[in-house]
Amino acid sequence: MRFIFNTLFECFVERMMMSLRFVKSVLLLTMLIGLSACAAGRSVVSIPLPNSESNPVNGVDIKLVAVTDNRVFQVKPGVPEVPSLSEDEEINSGIKARAYARKRGDWGQGLGDVILPEGETVVGVMTQYMQSAFQNAGYRVLSEGDAGYDSAIPVTVRIVQFWCWVELTVGLSNISEIIIRAPDGKLEDVLIVRNKSVHKAFLSTDEAWQQCATLGMQEISAKVSAELRKLQ
């Protein structure tokens, strides 16, 4: 009797495990389909700018004299985190300046991209976030025409990486890397800041891409502020 009971129990457990594996597989498949279901075609999606910050009363005066886009785009890269567009768009510098994500299908094939609206660029958005980062770290960011602008420390920012992509079973990921430098002061030594963020999303909708890119901007800005505070 005990043998029969044990056999029935083992069969029950085995069936339950098979059911759980099936459910897990279905959920995973559903997620993969969901992440690629909205992938076809180009999306034009803005990245919200940070809240306007006021310059601190006291602080080192700086001016952002150059923010440049040094991202390297490739045709059919081996990994999805490398910026890429269709071959026809590779020579279009205007589209490159606005692009910040590539949509891909279940097998990694490129299906479309995500770009900023016309008149907006990754440089323009990053400039606003870098200004906010310096202000939050106690620096006074001056614009041309402000008192003290001519004598303010000139700062350059190079965008080495800013890209979003679908990371299967994870969601939408963003990788960012910037290089900050000034000709004198504590920023004379190059400051390199990197960040990777993940926006957990079930569908790769335009809203999800926007949230992923915004999170990436917010986190790289917060890291820059933290590094700048260490230099004071």
Sequence and secondary structure as in RCSB ss.txt:
>XXXX:A:sequence
MRFIFNTLFECFVERMMMSLRFVKSVLLLTMLIGLSACAAGRSVVSIPLPNSESNPVNGVDIKLVAVTDNRVFQV
KPGVPEVPSLSEDEEINSGIKARAYARKRGDWGQGLGDVILPEGETVVGVMTQYMQSAFQNAGYRVLSEGDAGYD
SAIPVTVRIVQFWCWVELTVGLSNISEIIIRAPDGKLEDVLIVRNKSVHKAFLSTDEAWQQCATLGMQEISAKVS
AELRKLQ
>XXXX:A:secstr
 HHHHHHHHHHHHHHHHHHHHHHHHHHHHHHHHHHHHT SS EE            SSS EEEEEEEEE     S
S SSTTS    GGGTT HHHHHHEEEEEE TTS EEEEEE  TT  HHHHHHHHHHHHHHHTT EE  TTSTTTT
TSEEEEEEEEEEEEEEETTTEEEEEEEEEEE SSGGGSS EEEEEEEEE  SS  HHHHHHHHHHHHHHHHHHHH
HHHHHH 
